[in-house]
Amino acid sequence: MRRGAVTAALLALGGCALLRPIGLSEVIERPGERALLAGWRAYDDANYPAAERELTAALGIGLRSAKDRATAHKLLAFVYCTSRRLEQCEQAFRAARAAYPAFALGRAEAGHPIWGPVYLRAATL
């Protein structure tokens, strides 16, 4: 009986946390997520040194979401491959998969002439 009550209480507490909506402003207040966003923006602006710095910081600070960690590693892989650091690129793709096992590049990304072959190699090991 006692075990059932504890389980029910834990489920109730967990359910409350899951039902509480989280706003974008709350997420952006987190240092890791803020660094991820800055790194993503820098990558989109082709400012690869800043992207690498911010994405590395995001991973070091910590990202709550496994998908966010995989995204940070993916973008770092793109930066590494673009600068011909192919071993680091491959390691970043492996780290993305380790962070989020369902990680996969989209069709267009996987077909990229620079990082596509590295991604395929990382995916098969």
C-alpha positions, 0 to 999 in steps of 0.5 A: 500500500505504501509503495503504491502511494509513493508511486502515485505521489511521484507520478503526480509531481512528475505530471505537474512538471510536464504539464507546466508550459515553458515559454521561450523567454524562460528557455533563453534565460538559461545560459547554455540555451542562450549560447546555443542560440548565439552559436546557431546565429553565428553559424547562419551568418557564416561566422564560424569562429564565433559559432565554434566558440558559442557552441562549445560554450553551450555544451560546456555550460550544459543544455537540458535537452538531448536534442539541443545537445545533438544540435550543438554537436551537429553544428560544430561538426559542420564548422569542423568539416568546413574548416577541413578538420575532418576527424573533429567533424566525425567525432562531433557527429558521433557525439550528436548521436550519443547525446540523442540516439535518434539523431540523423541529418536531413536528406539535403544535409546528408548529401552535402559534399563536405560533411555528408561522407564524414557523417556516413562514416560516423554513422556506420562505426 
